[in-house]
Amino acid sequence: MNPKDIIDIAADVTMMMLSFALLLVVVRIVRGPTLPDRIVALDLLVGVVIGFIATIGLKAEIFQYLDIAIALGLVGFLATVAFARFVMTRGRAGDAATTLPDSGPDSAYSGEVRR
Amino acid sequence: MTMLFALVTAVCLLIGGAFAIVGALGILRFPDVYTRMHSASKAGTLGSGFCLLAVAIWAPDFSVTTRALAGVLFFLLTAPISAHLLARAALIAGYAPVSAGRPGDVSSTLCPPDRANELPVGEEHRSV
């Protein structure tokens, strides 16, 4: 077994894991329930995509992809900062109260947050 | 020797993928935005960081290694900053954490949850 084969197998497995992570993050982006939840999920999405780009670059041995990964990280950071400013000026704007993602109406976490 | 480098690279890749899954699971399962932020900024950063570290180990020349390590350093520096800014903005905007009102809660000193929606725009800095 030569070294390149090990890298190929590991990269394939890693790409499957990263795809699964992307799927979970997209579920959170769709379900919300509030704007900061979606912003945090988008932030993690950028992080996972950076890992994806690095893995693809490693498998294909095209190391110029690293520059794209670093540029994407910069864009993601600036986007999160801009979104944070936006949340600060916007306020809650009628967003839902905090809930567990799978809590029903009878759950201890549903409804208003205890104060 | 090349075999050793390949093994270390493969292990780094797999650790990175595992951390990405852990971060994504945390963001799906945790109850509020602040706990989700903790999962996303720590596990997520390590996920992409380990993938970049694998590139740095396997890279054929020194310039690629340097760029990959600079990328890791950049993400380690920016992830806490963006998470802190977002947590502060969410708290000031009035998103109460699940621990609000329980012993040890400090969020209501930044912005009391019951008048969170009444804060006019521009007023939010004064309440800090």
gemmi code that builds the backbone of each chain (N, CA, C; Angstrom):
import gemmi

chains = {
    "A": [
        ("MET", (0.856, -1.203, 0.000), (0.000, 0.000, 0.000), (0.882, 1.240, 0.000)),
        ("ASN", (0.740, 2.054, -1.005), (1.638, 3.209, -1.023), (0.985, 4.423, -0.386)),
        ("PRO", (1.797, 5.386, 0.032), (1.296, 6.517, 0.849), (0.136, 7.268, 0.215)),
        ("LYS", (0.155, 7.400, -1.100), (-0.903, 8.156, -1.764), (-2.272, 7.479, -1.603)),
        ("ASP", (-2.259, 6.135, -1.539), (-3.517, 5.408, -1.348), (-4.131, 5.722, 0.015)),
        ("ILE", (-3.252, 5.753, 1.054), (-3.741, 6.081, 2.404), (-4.393, 7.464, 2.417)),
        ("ILE", (-3.694, 8.444, 1.791), (-4.237, 9.803, 1.729), (-5.578, 9.808, 1.003)),
        ("ASP", (-5.667, 9.055, -0.098), (-6.913, 9.042, -0.869), (-8.068, 8.498, -0.045)),
        ("ILE", (-7.827, 7.379, 0.645), (-8.900, 6.766, 1.450), (-9.318, 7.717, 2.573)),
        ("ALA", (-8.316, 8.273, 3.283), (-8.629, 9.179, 4.393), (-9.383, 10.401, 3.892)),
        ("ALA", (-8.981, 10.927, 2.725), (-9.665, 12.104, 2.192), (-11.102, 11.769, 1.818)),
        ("ASP", (-11.332, 10.575, 1.251), (-12.700, 10.189, 0.907), (-13.577, 10.089, 2.147)),
        ("VAL", (-13.037, 9.414, 3.189), (-13.817, 9.272, 4.431), (-14.083, 10.649, 5.035)),
        ("THR", (-13.047, 11.508, 5.049), (-13.218, 12.846, 5.620), (-14.258, 13.642, 4.864)),
        ("MET", (-14.279, 13.504, 3.528), (-15.277, 14.251, 2.749), (-16.692, 13.762, 3.054)),
        ("MET", (-16.843, 12.453, 3.293), (-18.170, 11.960, 3.697), (-18.581, 12.565, 5.031)),
        ("MET", (-17.623, 12.595, 6.005), (-17.949, 13.162, 7.321), (-18.309, 14.637, 7.192)),
        ("LEU", (-17.548, 15.373, 6.390), (-17.821, 16.801, 6.235), (-19.166, 17.007, 5.542)),
        ("SER", (-19.525, 16.128, 4.606), (-20.834, 16.249, 3.954), (-21.955, 16.055, 4.962)),
        ("PHE", (-21.775, 15.064, 5.845), (-22.772, 14.838, 6.900), (-22.892, 16.071, 7.795)),
        ("ALA", (-21.740, 16.653, 8.163), (-21.763, 17.866, 8.991), (-22.485, 19.001, 8.266)),
        ("LEU", (-22.219, 19.146, 6.956), (-22.904, 20.193, 6.179), (-24.414, 19.988, 6.222)),
        ("LEU", (-24.845, 18.725, 6.112), (-26.271, 18.422, 6.140), (-26.895, 18.870, 7.465)),
        ("LEU", (-26.224, 18.519, 8.592), (-26.753, 18.898, 9.909), (-26.841, 20.418, 10.041)),
        ("VAL", (-25.801, 21.128, 9.547), (-25.797, 22.587, 9.673), (-26.922, 23.195, 8.838)),
        ("VAL", (-27.159, 22.624, 7.648), (-28.229, 23.158, 6.801), (-29.591, 22.954, 7.463)),
        ("VAL", (-29.767, 21.813, 8.183), (-31.015, 21.600, 8.923), (-31.219, 22.726, 9.927)),
        ("ARG", (-30.139, 23.104, 10.654), (-30.257, 24.196, 11.628), (-30.553, 25.527, 10.932)),
        ("ILE", (-29.952, 25.775, 9.783), (-30.213, 27.044, 9.088), (-31.674, 27.120, 8.668)),
        ("VAL", (-32.236, 25.996, 8.198), (-33.626, 26.011, 7.755), (-34.571, 26.172, 8.939)),
        ("ARG", (-34.279, 25.459, 10.069), (-35.220, 25.455, 11.186), (-35.124, 26.680, 12.069)),
        ("GLY", (-34.052, 27.402, 12.027), (-33.921, 28.618, 12.832), (-33.752, 28.345, 14.304)),
        ("PRO", (-34.618, 28.768, 15.213), (-35.808, 29.582, 14.968), (-35.539, 31.091, 14.945)),
        ("THR", (-34.356, 31.532, 15.338), (-34.110, 32.979, 15.363), (-32.980, 33.339, 14.415)),
        ("LEU", (-32.826, 34.636, 14.149), (-31.770, 35.086, 13.238), (-30.367, 34.756, 13.747)),
        ("PRO", (-30.025, 34.983, 15.057), (-28.669, 34.624, 15.510), (-28.361, 33.136, 15.346)),
        ("ASP", (-29.372, 32.259, 15.495), (-29.145, 30.834, 15.257), (-28.663, 30.610, 13.832)),
        ("ARG", (-29.324, 31.264, 12.895), (-28.949, 31.073, 11.483), (-27.564, 31.659, 11.212)),
        ("ILE", (-27.243, 32.792, 11.859), (-25.917, 33.391, 11.646), (-24.822, 32.463, 12.154)),
        ("VAL", (-25.033, 31.885, 13.359), (-24.049, 30.947, 13.920), (-23.890, 29.734, 13.003)),
        ("ALA", (-25.025, 29.236, 12.493), (-24.965, 28.071, 11.604), (-24.223, 28.410, 10.312)),
        ("LEU", (-24.440, 29.623, 9.778), (-23.720, 30.031, 8.565), (-22.224, 30.127, 8.835)),
        ("ASP", (-21.872, 30.619, 10.045), (-20.466, 30.715, 10.438), (-19.813, 29.329, 10.431)),
        ("LEU", (-20.527, 28.351, 11.013), (-19.995, 26.985, 11.030), (-19.956, 26.400, 9.623)),
        ("LEU", (-20.950, 26.766, 8.790), (-20.969, 26.292, 7.401), (-19.705, 26.722, 6.672)),
        ("VAL", (-19.319, 27.993, 6.871), (-18.088, 28.481, 6.246), (-16.888, 27.667, 6.729)),
        ("GLY", (-16.847, 27.381, 8.053), (-15.742, 26.589, 8.589), (-15.665, 25.203, 7.970)),
        ("VAL", (-16.830, 24.543, 7.826), (-16.848, 23.197, 7.247), (-16.419, 23.243, 5.776)),
        ("VAL", (-16.867, 24.276, 5.068), (-16.504, 24.387, 3.647), (-15.000, 24.613, 3.501)),
        ("ILE", (-14.404, 25.361, 4.442), (-12.948, 25.550, 4.405), (-12.235, 24.211, 4.546)),
        ("GLY", (-12.717, 23.373, 5.497), (-12.152, 22.031, 5.638), (-12.334, 21.215, 4.380)),
        ("PHE", (-13.488, 21.356, 3.746), (-13.774, 20.643, 2.498), (-12.783, 21.040, 1.405)),
        ("ILE", (-12.572, 22.353, 1.263), (-11.651, 22.842, 0.230), (-10.243, 22.307, 0.472)),
        ("ALA", (-9.810, 22.335, 1.757), (-8.472, 21.831, 2.081), (-8.357, 20.350, 1.743)),
        ("THR", (-9.430, 19.572, 2.059), (-9.393, 18.128, 1.787), (-9.350, 17.842, 0.291)),
        ("ILE", (-10.162, 18.575, -0.481), (-10.160, 18.371, -1.938), (-8.796, 18.737, -2.523)),
        ("GLY", (-8.228, 19.864, -2.026), (-6.911, 20.267, -2.507), (-5.850, 19.235, -2.175)),
        ("LEU", (-5.991, 18.616, -1.005), (-5.016, 17.584, -0.604), (-5.148, 16.342, -1.475)),
        ("LYS", (-6.386, 15.945, -1.770), (-6.624, 14.737, -2.562), (-6.174, 14.934, -4.015)),
        ("ALA", (-6.491, 16.120, -4.564), (-6.142, 16.391, -5.956), (-4.715, 16.909, -6.103)),
        ("GLU", (-4.049, 17.189, -4.971), (-2.698, 17.769, -4.949), (-2.626, 19.087, -5.705)),
        ("ILE", (-3.719, 19.875, -5.593), (-3.713, 21.242, -6.130), (-3.682, 22.162, -4.925)),
        ("PHE", (-2.490, 22.613, -4.538), (-2.380, 23.343, -3.274), (-2.746, 24.809, -3.418)),
        ("GLN", (-3.050, 25.255, -4.654), (-3.535, 26.636, -4.824), (-4.910, 26.817, -4.183)),
        ("TYR", (-5.628, 25.714, -3.938), (-6.934, 25.812, -3.282), (-6.830, 26.440, -1.896)),
        ("LEU", (-5.637, 26.352, -1.272), (-5.455, 26.939, 0.060), (-5.775, 28.422, 0.074)),
        ("ASP", (-5.378, 29.125, -1.011), (-5.642, 30.569, -1.062), (-7.141, 30.838, -1.055)),
        ("ILE", (-7.893, 29.979, -1.774), (-9.349, 30.135, -1.770), (-9.889, 29.917, -0.367)),
        ("ALA", (-9.359, 28.906, 0.346), (-9.836, 28.623, 1.706), (-9.587, 29.818, 2.626)),
        ("ILE", (-8.391, 30.416, 2.543), (-8.079, 31.557, 3.415), (-8.963, 32.749, 3.067)),
        ("ALA", (-9.185, 32.993, 1.757), (-10.047, 34.105, 1.354), (-11.478, 33.878, 1.834)),
        ("LEU", (-11.945, 32.635, 1.751), (-13.297, 32.321, 2.228), (-13.414, 32.543, 3.735)),
        ("GLY", (-12.353, 32.187, 4.483), (-12.367, 32.436, 5.918), (-12.473, 33.911, 6.242)),
        ("LEU", (-11.748, 34.743, 5.480), (-11.814, 36.194, 5.690), (-13.214, 36.712, 5.409)),
        ("VAL", (-13.801, 36.270, 4.294), (-15.153, 36.714, 3.936), (-16.165, 36.276, 5.002)),
        ("GLY", (-16.010, 35.028, 5.493), (-16.934, 34.539, 6.513), (-16.844, 35.340, 7.792)),
        ("PHE", (-15.615, 35.673, 8.208), (-15.426, 36.478, 9.421), (-16.088, 37.845, 9.270)),
        ("LEU", (-15.841, 38.514, 8.131), (-16.427, 39.842, 7.934), (-17.945, 39.760, 7.872)),
        ("ALA", (-18.485, 38.697, 7.247), (-19.937, 38.542, 7.176), (-20.530, 38.394, 8.568)),
        ("THR", (-19.860, 37.589, 9.434), (-20.381, 37.405, 10.784), (-20.356, 38.708, 11.564)),
        ("VAL", (-19.262, 39.487, 11.414), (-19.183, 40.773, 12.113), (-20.292, 41.705, 11.635)),
        ("ALA", (-20.525, 41.739, 10.321), (-21.578, 42.605, 9.793), (-22.952, 42.171, 10.290)),
        ("PHE", (-23.183, 40.845, 10.323), (-24.455, 40.333, 10.834), (-24.636, 40.684, 12.304)),
        ("ALA", (-23.536, 40.638, 13.081), (-23.643, 40.976, 14.499), (-24.063, 42.439, 14.661)),
        ("ARG", (-23.483, 43.334, 13.852), (-23.898, 44.742, 13.899), (-25.376, 44.866, 13.561)),
        ("PHE", (-25.805, 44.089, 12.555), (-27.200, 44.150, 12.129), (-28.143, 43.685, 13.238)),
        ("VAL", (-27.779, 42.576, 13.921), (-28.617, 42.074, 15.021), (-28.705, 43.114, 16.114)),
        ("MET", (-27.576, 43.814, 16.377), (-27.563, 44.794, 17.455), (-28.510, 45.944, 17.169)),
        ("THR", (-28.573, 46.419, 15.919), (-29.473, 47.545, 15.630), (-30.906, 47.080, 15.400)),
        ("ARG", (-31.098, 45.823, 15.015), (-32.427, 45.348, 14.677), (-33.249, 44.981, 15.900)),
        ("GLY", (-32.572, 44.473, 16.970), (-33.318, 43.969, 18.121), (-33.912, 42.609, 17.801)),
        ("ARG", (-34.855, 42.186, 18.649), (-35.414, 40.851, 18.447), (-36.389, 40.790, 17.284)),
        ("ALA", (-37.089, 41.888, 17.041), (-38.008, 41.991, 15.907), (-39.000, 40.833, 15.857)),
        ("GLY", (-39.531, 40.469, 17.035), (-40.580, 39.461, 17.065), (-40.132, 38.039, 16.857)),
        ("ASP", (-38.834, 37.765, 17.034), (-38.354, 36.393, 16.895), (-38.925, 35.519, 18.003)),
        ("ALA", (-38.957, 34.225, 17.752), (-39.516, 33.282, 18.714), (-38.654, 33.222, 19.969)),
        ("ALA", (-39.239, 32.742, 21.078), (-38.484, 32.506, 22.301), (-37.622, 31.259, 22.123)),
        ("THR", (-36.648, 31.099, 23.062), (-35.735, 29.978, 22.959), (-36.459, 28.658, 23.155)),
        ("THR", (-36.218, 27.705, 22.270), (-36.796, 26.369, 22.419), (-35.751, 25.343, 22.044)),
        ("LEU", (-35.906, 24.130, 22.607), (-35.110, 23.017, 22.097), (-35.619, 22.678, 20.702)),
        ("PRO", (-34.744, 22.200, 19.826), (-35.171, 21.974, 18.449), (-36.312, 20.992, 18.305)),
        ("ASP", (-36.367, 19.983, 19.182), (-37.401, 18.967, 19.002), (-38.404, 18.967, 20.148)),
        ("SER", (-38.594, 20.130, 20.816), (-39.502, 20.170, 21.948), (-40.932, 20.336, 21.466)),
        ("GLY", (-41.805, 19.521, 22.012), (-43.211, 19.650, 21.686), (-43.875, 20.638, 22.614)),
        ("PRO", (-45.197, 20.791, 22.540), (-45.895, 21.741, 23.418), (-45.846, 21.338, 24.889)),
        ("ASP", (-45.612, 20.043, 25.189), (-45.585, 19.597, 26.579), (-44.194, 19.639, 27.185)),
        ("SER", (-43.179, 19.959, 26.368), (-41.810, 19.889, 26.845), (-41.533, 20.968, 27.882)),
        ("ALA", (-40.544, 20.700, 28.744), (-40.192, 21.665, 29.785), (-39.586, 22.921, 29.177)),
        ("TYR", (-39.053, 22.820, 27.958), (-38.349, 23.953, 27.379), (-39.234, 24.815, 26.488)),
        ("SER", (-40.455, 24.370, 26.203), (-41.252, 25.102, 25.223), (-41.816, 26.379, 25.833)),
        ("GLY", (-42.271, 27.254, 24.983), (-42.897, 28.477, 25.442), (-41.880, 29.503, 25.891)),
        ("GLU", (-42.329, 30.377, 26.778), (-41.491, 31.479, 27.213), (-40.320, 30.988, 28.058)),
        ("VAL", (-39.225, 31.704, 27.991), (-38.080, 31.388, 28.827), (-38.385, 31.812, 30.254)),
        ("ARG", (-38.005, 30.970, 31.229), (-38.233, 31.326, 32.631), (-37.401, 32.532, 33.036)),
        ("ARG", (-37.988, 33.408, 33.834), (-37.231, 34.588, 34.248), (-37.170, 34.637, 35.759)),
    ],
    "B": [
        ("MET", (9.625, 6.879, 5.530), (9.427, 8.253, 6.040), (8.194, 8.895, 5.409)),
        ("THR", (8.059, 8.717, 4.081), (6.853, 9.239, 3.415), (5.601, 8.575, 3.966)),
        ("MET", (5.747, 7.276, 4.277), (4.631, 6.516, 4.848), (4.187, 7.128, 6.181)),
        ("LEU", (5.169, 7.511, 7.003), (4.848, 8.107, 8.301), (4.078, 9.414, 8.121)),
        ("PHE", (4.593, 10.257, 7.193), (3.905, 11.525, 6.920), (2.488, 11.271, 6.425)),
        ("ALA", (2.325, 10.258, 5.567), (0.985, 9.955, 5.039), (0.049, 9.535, 6.161)),
        ("LEU", (0.575, 8.718, 7.107), (-0.276, 8.275, 8.222), (-0.691, 9.454, 9.094)),
        ("VAL", (0.280, 10.336, 9.415), (-0.050, 11.501, 10.252), (-1.066, 12.389, 9.543)),
        ("THR", (-0.872, 12.583, 8.226), (-1.815, 13.399, 7.461), (-3.217, 12.796, 7.490)),
        ("ALA", (-3.293, 11.463, 7.298), (-4.604, 10.801, 7.296), (-5.282, 10.954, 8.648)),
        ("VAL", (-4.509, 10.788, 9.738), (-5.094, 10.931, 11.075), (-5.595, 12.355, 11.290)),
        ("CYS", (-4.824, 13.358, 10.846), (-5.255, 14.757, 10.984), (-6.559, 14.995, 10.218)),
        ("LEU", (-6.639, 14.461, 8.995), (-7.870, 14.632, 8.208), (-9.070, 14.040, 8.937)),
        ("LEU", (-8.905, 12.821, 9.466), (-10.039, 12.160, 10.116), (-10.446, 12.886, 11.390)),
        ("ILE", (-9.445, 13.384, 12.163), (-9.778, 14.161, 13.361), (-10.550, 15.416, 12.970)),
        ("GLY", (-10.114, 16.074, 11.881), (-10.820, 17.268, 11.415), (-12.264, 16.971, 11.060)),
        ("GLY", (-12.482, 15.871, 10.327), (-13.852, 15.498, 9.975), (-14.687, 15.202, 11.200)),
        ("ALA", (-14.081, 14.499, 12.192), (-14.820, 14.174, 13.410), (-15.205, 15.440, 14.166)),
        ("PHE", (-14.278, 16.400, 14.260), (-14.600, 17.651, 14.955), (-15.705, 18.407, 14.235)),
        ("ALA", (-15.692, 18.379, 12.891), (-16.753, 19.061, 12.142), (-18.109, 18.441, 12.456)),
        ("ILE", (-18.151, 17.097, 12.534), (-19.426, 16.438, 12.853), (-19.872, 16.796, 14.265)),
        ("VAL", (-18.914, 16.815, 15.212), (-19.270, 17.159, 16.597), (-19.831, 18.580, 16.663)),
        ("GLY", (-19.180, 19.520, 15.947), (-19.673, 20.897, 15.934), (-21.073, 20.985, 15.353)),
        ("ALA", (-21.293, 20.256, 14.242), (-22.609, 20.300, 13.597), (-23.680, 19.676, 14.487)),
        ("LEU", (-23.321, 18.575, 15.166), (-24.271, 17.954, 16.100), (-24.626, 18.923, 17.216)),
        ("GLY", (-23.608, 19.622, 17.742), (-23.858, 20.583, 18.809), (-24.783, 21.690, 18.347)),
        ("ILE", (-24.556, 22.167, 17.114), (-25.384, 23.269, 16.629), (-26.819, 22.808, 16.386)),
        ("LEU", (-26.988, 21.506, 16.163), (-28.344, 20.985, 15.949), (-29.044, 20.693, 17.264)),
        ("ARG", (-28.313, 20.276, 18.297), (-28.954, 19.745, 19.491), (-29.016, 20.717, 20.667)),
        ("PHE", (-28.120, 21.705, 20.733), (-28.104, 22.585, 21.901), (-29.330, 23.484, 21.938)),
        ("PRO", (-29.745, 23.945, 23.147), (-31.049, 24.589, 23.267), (-31.113, 26.050, 22.838)),
        ("ASP", (-30.053, 26.839, 22.989), (-30.199, 28.246, 22.606), (-28.970, 28.723, 21.840)),
        ("VAL", (-29.030, 29.994, 21.400), (-28.017, 30.491, 20.470), (-26.625, 30.547, 21.109)),
        ("TYR", (-26.579, 30.760, 22.435), (-25.261, 30.921, 23.080), (-24.529, 29.580, 23.192)),
        ("THR", (-25.274, 28.520, 23.558), (-24.636, 27.200, 23.612), (-24.267, 26.727, 22.203)),
        ("ARG", (-25.108, 27.063, 21.220), (-24.780, 26.698, 19.836), (-23.517, 27.404, 19.371)),
        ("MET", (-23.389, 28.669, 19.799), (-22.203, 29.442, 19.433), (-20.940, 28.791, 19.978)),
        ("HIS", (-21.027, 28.270, 21.203), (-19.878, 27.612, 21.829), (-19.457, 26.401, 21.007)),
        ("SER", (-20.437, 25.613, 20.577), (-20.117, 24.438, 19.767), (-19.541, 24.838, 18.412)),
        ("ALA", (-20.144, 25.851, 17.772), (-19.701, 26.221, 16.431), (-18.307, 26.824, 16.434)),
        ("SER", (-18.022, 27.684, 17.447), (-16.746, 28.404, 17.373), (-15.578, 27.541, 17.833)),
        ("LYS", (-15.812, 26.577, 18.729), (-14.676, 25.752, 19.177), (-14.483, 24.529, 18.294)),
        ("ALA", (-15.531, 23.678, 18.210), (-15.384, 22.456, 17.422), (-15.244, 22.768, 15.922)),
        ("GLY", (-15.983, 23.793, 15.467), (-15.894, 24.145, 14.053), (-14.512, 24.618, 13.653)),
        ("THR", (-13.909, 25.468, 14.506), (-12.559, 25.945, 14.218), (-11.559, 24.795, 14.180)),
        ("LEU", (-11.691, 23.864, 15.157), (-10.762, 22.724, 15.170), (-10.974, 21.843, 13.945)),
        ("GLY", (-12.228, 21.720, 13.475), (-12.491, 20.917, 12.296), (-11.755, 21.419, 11.073)),
        ("SER", (-11.942, 22.725, 10.761), (-11.237, 23.261, 9.595), (-9.741, 23.359, 9.871)),
        ("GLY", (-9.370, 23.625, 11.143), (-7.947, 23.749, 11.486), (-7.182, 22.457, 11.268)),
        ("PHE", (-7.770, 21.312, 11.648), (-7.075, 20.039, 11.457), (-6.965, 19.681, 9.980)),
        ("CYS", (-7.996, 20.033, 9.164), (-7.887, 19.776, 7.720), (-6.751, 20.600, 7.119)),
        ("LEU", (-6.641, 21.864, 7.535), (-5.544, 22.699, 7.029), (-4.189, 22.179, 7.528)),
        ("LEU", (-4.162, 21.661, 8.760), (-2.922, 21.106, 9.307), (-2.475, 19.892, 8.495)),
        ("ALA", (-3.450, 19.089, 8.057), (-3.110, 17.943, 7.207), (-2.456, 18.403, 5.915)),
        ("VAL", (-3.005, 19.475, 5.325), (-2.383, 20.030, 4.113), (-0.959, 20.490, 4.416)),
        ("ALA", (-0.786, 21.137, 5.596), (0.543, 21.649, 5.956), (1.545, 20.512, 6.095)),
        ("ILE", (1.114, 19.363, 6.607), (2.038, 18.238, 6.787), (2.371, 17.587, 5.448)),
        ("TRP", (1.364, 17.426, 4.591), (1.548, 16.688, 3.350), (2.133, 17.552, 2.222)),
        ("ALA", (2.195, 18.891, 2.427), (2.596, 19.805, 1.343), (4.023, 19.514, 0.863)),
        ("PRO", (4.255, 19.578, -0.465), (5.569, 19.253, -1.012), (6.622, 20.328, -0.750)),
        ("ASP", (6.218, 21.593, -0.663), (7.244, 22.617, -0.427), (6.866, 23.534, 0.730)),
        ("PHE", (7.838, 24.338, 1.123), (7.724, 25.098, 2.365), (6.669, 26.201, 2.275)),
        ("SER", (6.485, 26.788, 1.063), (5.556, 27.917, 0.944), (4.117, 27.460, 1.234)),
        ("VAL", (3.767, 26.254, 0.781), (2.410, 25.748, 1.037), (2.203, 25.508, 2.529)),
        ("THR", (3.229, 24.914, 3.180), (3.139, 24.682, 4.625), (2.922, 25.993, 5.369)),
        ("THR", (3.690, 27.015, 5.003), (3.566, 28.308, 5.677), (2.172, 28.892, 5.497)),
        ("ARG", (1.651, 28.803, 4.260), (0.319, 29.347, 4.014), (-0.748, 28.612, 4.823)),
        ("ALA", (-0.628, 27.281, 4.869), (-1.621, 26.509, 5.621), (-1.564, 26.850, 7.108)),
        ("LEU", (-0.354, 26.961, 7.662), (-0.238, 27.297, 9.089), (-0.735, 28.716, 9.356)),
        ("ALA", (-0.490, 29.643, 8.390), (-1.018, 30.995, 8.547), (-2.548, 30.974, 8.542)),
        ("GLY", (-3.123, 30.112, 7.700), (-4.583, 29.971, 7.692), (-5.107, 29.478, 9.022)),
        ("VAL", (-4.452, 28.462, 9.600), (-4.865, 27.940, 10.913), (-4.803, 29.044, 11.960)),
        ("LEU", (-3.692, 29.793, 11.963), (-3.532, 30.883, 12.935), (-4.632, 31.922, 12.763)),
        ("PHE", (-4.942, 32.246, 11.506), (-5.979, 33.240, 11.219), (-7.338, 32.785, 11.763)),
        ("PHE", (-7.680, 31.512, 11.548), (-8.977, 31.036, 12.038), (-9.005, 30.977, 13.556)),
        ("LEU", (-7.887, 30.589, 14.164), (-7.847, 30.556, 15.629), (-7.999, 31.956, 16.207)),
        ("LEU", (-7.533, 32.987, 15.474), (-7.652, 34.359, 15.971), (-9.046, 34.924, 15.740)),
        ("THR", (-9.665, 34.623, 14.589), (-10.921, 35.300, 14.257), (-12.158, 34.621, 14.844)),
        ("ALA", (-12.116, 33.299, 15.067), (-13.332, 32.620, 15.545), (-13.810, 33.145, 16.901)),
        ("PRO", (-12.926, 33.331, 17.913), (-13.429, 33.879, 19.182), (-13.950, 35.300, 19.047)),
        ("ILE", (-13.332, 36.095, 18.164), (-13.777, 37.483, 18.000), (-15.194, 37.522, 17.440)),
        ("SER", (-15.440, 36.748, 16.381), (-16.777, 36.790, 15.780), (-17.810, 36.201, 16.729)),
        ("ALA", (-17.444, 35.133, 17.468), (-18.400, 34.546, 18.414), (-18.719, 35.529, 19.527)),
        ("HIS", (-17.697, 36.231, 20.028), (-17.929, 37.215, 21.090), (-18.832, 38.345, 20.609)),
        ("LEU", (-18.545, 38.868, 19.392), (-19.362, 39.970, 18.856), (-20.815, 39.538, 18.703)),
        ("LEU", (-21.011, 38.320, 18.175), (-22.375, 37.847, 17.937), (-23.110, 37.593, 19.251)),
        ("ALA", (-22.400, 37.017, 20.251), (-23.047, 36.774, 21.542), (-23.442, 38.090, 22.197)),
        ("ARG", (-22.544, 39.076, 22.142), (-22.840, 40.386, 22.749), (-24.033, 41.032, 22.043)),
        ("ALA", (-24.034, 40.978, 20.691), (-25.137, 41.585, 19.936), (-26.453, 40.895, 20.256)),
        ("ALA", (-26.444, 39.557, 20.347), (-27.678, 38.830, 20.605), (-28.196, 39.146, 22.009)),
        ("LEU", (-27.261, 39.254, 22.983), (-27.672, 39.545, 24.358), (-28.250, 40.951, 24.458)),
        ("ILE", (-27.606, 41.918, 23.806), (-28.094, 43.290, 23.854), (-29.412, 43.412, 23.100)),
        ("ALA", (-29.571, 42.644, 22.028), (-30.826, 42.699, 21.274), (-31.976, 42.080, 22.044)),
        ("GLY", (-31.666, 41.294, 23.113), (-32.738, 40.782, 23.958), (-33.050, 39.318, 23.780)),
        ("TYR", (-32.166, 38.534, 23.177), (-32.368, 37.090, 23.110), (-31.902, 36.495, 24.439)),
        ("ALA", (-32.850, 36.037, 25.253), (-32.501, 35.533, 26.579), (-31.911, 34.128, 26.465)),
        ("PRO", (-30.850, 33.824, 27.217), (-30.343, 32.451, 27.247), (-31.284, 31.544, 28.031)),
        ("VAL", (-31.126, 30.210, 27.862), (-32.013, 29.291, 28.577), (-31.816, 29.371, 30.072)),
        ("SER", (-30.638, 29.875, 30.517), (-30.379, 29.957, 31.947), (-30.926, 31.236, 32.550)),
        ("ALA", (-31.647, 32.049, 31.791), (-32.094, 33.345, 32.304), (-32.975, 33.168, 33.519)),
        ("GLY", (-32.654, 33.918, 34.588), (-33.462, 33.868, 35.794), (-33.056, 32.787, 36.767)),
        ("ARG", (-32.158, 31.900, 36.371), (-31.685, 30.865, 37.291), (-30.489, 31.415, 38.071)),
        ("PRO", (-30.072, 30.705, 39.144), (-28.913, 31.168, 39.917), (-27.662, 31.276, 39.044)),
        ("GLY", (-26.916, 32.372, 39.217), (-25.699, 32.570, 38.455), (-25.906, 33.249, 37.131)),
        ("ASP", (-27.126, 33.650, 36.818), (-27.384, 34.307, 35.541), (-26.879, 35.745, 35.572)),
        ("VAL", (-26.045, 36.109, 34.581), (-25.541, 37.479, 34.532), (-26.091, 38.218, 33.325)),
        ("SER", (-26.897, 37.539, 32.490), (-27.312, 38.166, 31.241), (-28.241, 39.346, 31.468)),
        ("SER", (-29.004, 39.329, 32.590), (-29.974, 40.400, 32.778), (-29.315, 41.712, 33.180)),
        ("THR", (-28.016, 41.695, 33.554), (-27.336, 42.958, 33.806), (-27.040, 43.681, 32.498)),
        ("LEU", (-26.869, 42.936, 31.390), (-26.652, 43.576, 30.092), (-27.958, 44.151, 29.556)),
        ("CYS", (-29.011, 43.365, 29.629), (-30.296, 43.834, 29.138), (-31.388, 43.015, 29.788)),
        ("PRO", (-32.250, 43.622, 30.609), (-33.329, 42.862, 31.227), (-34.256, 42.296, 30.162)),
        ("PRO", (-34.553, 40.995, 30.227), (-35.322, 40.363, 29.149), (-36.720, 40.945, 28.974)),
        ("ASP", (-37.351, 41.450, 30.053), (-38.742, 41.864, 29.921), (-38.887, 43.190, 29.191)),
        ("ARG", (-37.806, 43.983, 29.126), (-37.942, 45.214, 28.336), (-37.019, 45.200, 27.128)),
        ("ALA", (-36.634, 43.979, 26.715), (-35.700, 43.871, 25.606), (-36.288, 44.433, 24.322)),
        ("ASN", (-37.561, 44.195, 24.105), (-38.158, 44.638, 22.845), (-38.440, 46.133, 22.816)),
        ("GLU", (-38.377, 46.790, 23.989), (-38.738, 48.208, 24.022), (-37.561, 49.120, 23.734)),
        ("LEU", (-36.344, 48.579, 23.701), (-35.174, 49.430, 23.489), (-35.213, 50.044, 22.098)),
        ("PRO", (-35.190, 51.389, 21.995), (-35.148, 51.990, 20.666), (-33.756, 51.846, 20.054)),
        ("VAL", (-33.695, 51.986, 18.744), (-32.417, 51.873, 18.039), (-31.494, 52.998, 18.479)),
        ("GLY", (-30.245, 52.697, 18.795), (-29.286, 53.700, 19.241), (-29.188, 53.750, 20.744)),
        ("GLU", (-30.200, 53.218, 21.414), (-30.210, 53.237, 22.871), (-29.458, 52.059, 23.469)),
        ("GLU", (-29.161, 51.036, 22.609), (-28.720, 49.760, 23.165), (-27.365, 49.848, 23.846)),
        ("HIS", (-26.512, 50.811, 23.460), (-25.191, 50.883, 24.074), (-25.259, 51.424, 25.495)),
        ("ARG", (-26.305, 52.225, 25.777), (-26.389, 52.845, 27.087), (-26.712, 51.820, 28.174)),
        ("SER", (-27.367, 50.722, 27.773), (-27.799, 49.754, 28.772), (-26.650, 48.870, 29.229)),
        ("VAL", (-25.504, 48.951, 28.582), (-24.390, 48.070, 28.939), (-23.744, 48.572, 30.217)),
    ],
}
model = gemmi.Model(1)
for chain_id, residues in chains.items():
    chain = gemmi.Chain(chain_id)
    for i, (resn, *xyz) in enumerate(residues, 1):
        res = gemmi.Residue()
        res.name, res.seqid = resn, gemmi.SeqId(i, " ")
        for name, pos in zip(("N", "CA", "C"), xyz):
            atom = gemmi.Atom()
            atom.name, atom.element = name, gemmi.Element(name[0])
            atom.pos, atom.b_iso = gemmi.Position(*pos), 0.0
            res.add_atom(atom)
        chain.add_residue(res)
    model.add_chain(chain)
structure = gemmi.Structure()
structure.add_model(model)
structure.setup_entities()
